[in-house]
């Protein structure tokens, strides 16, 4: 009977050891491992975000004569009922424009303007050209375009998943992961998924390797608005999840079996 009891004790110990052994070390956790052997000349460019359909943008027009710019500044009636807004030079609060699926906005006086696909500076130049005929020749309007809805999302094996606003209209994949608290130890560094939708609605999923320093030369190194990053769990996390779902039942059954064995042993000895 004692041998029978010891056998069940060993079974219990085996499952406990199995659970602990599943928490092994994780390889390839360092980013940009080959940074001393790549050509960074390919990454020497300044990224400019482009306006996409369904983006929200604000347009501020300022002139020496405030009355001249007033018709071109779309002001909110109640700023507290709106989302992110920007103050105009006339003292009010600007209402954001929603870019439609074809890339147009309906601008005061001028009418429809196609801003989809333009950078911030290109959109400012376009608006300036369109409003100048409505002003005195002596006026030199200053137009400021700001993206009010630039955000990216990070989910999966990161410490703080979520959607993050980008105030600078420029963010790299590493900066986005830093906003999310970096990858957890269970995140797969060489198979990070980037989900992107272009201006035509076409979607693509790109696999990125954070271990490879050549990522800084990738066209996906800078994230566009509404990009989604997904970090896969590694095999250790998958094994732990599987063990976590079954081990409780095994431990419960083993504990009950040991208890019954002890009871029978005490009765029959």
C-alpha angles and dihedrals in degrees: 000000000000090000089052091052093048090050092059091045089056090049090054091048091049093057091046090053090047091055093049094045091056089070095079130157120281121228129210098032096139119096125224093011097172098044092131093062106048132090109245092186088088090063095054100114136103114241120225119189116228126220113256134194112278091024118134116224134177122215121200122191119195128184137170088249105054091202090063094059098039097089091054098052111083104210130196121242091211116017093188091067094057135073125238110353138171128220117243128220090253091066098255131103120259123236115225121241118229112222110225127225091270092051098254133132127191105237121194117263093352098062125209118012125187106224099152112121094017125121121233093263093045091052091049091052091049094051092046091053093048097049099041094083089059094057137067115273090244092061119096105190120208112214122195121190119192130182107232099184106044107142140145131200129222123190141157124051098008128114097239111023117190148100116295130200116229111213096179094055087233131083135158126218090252092051091051091051089048089055087054092053094259127278118308118242087262095057118111106236098192098050107048110155121223115197114197137173119200130211092275094054094255112146128209137180116213125189114220129194113216091185090066115078089207086082088088087066092049120110085228095057090095112056123225124221113285093018115151124212119200122191114202122221116245127235093268091059090046091051092047090050091051092046091046092057096047106028094069090058092046093048091047093049092045092049091051091048092050091048092051090046092052091048093050091045092054091047097047102037 
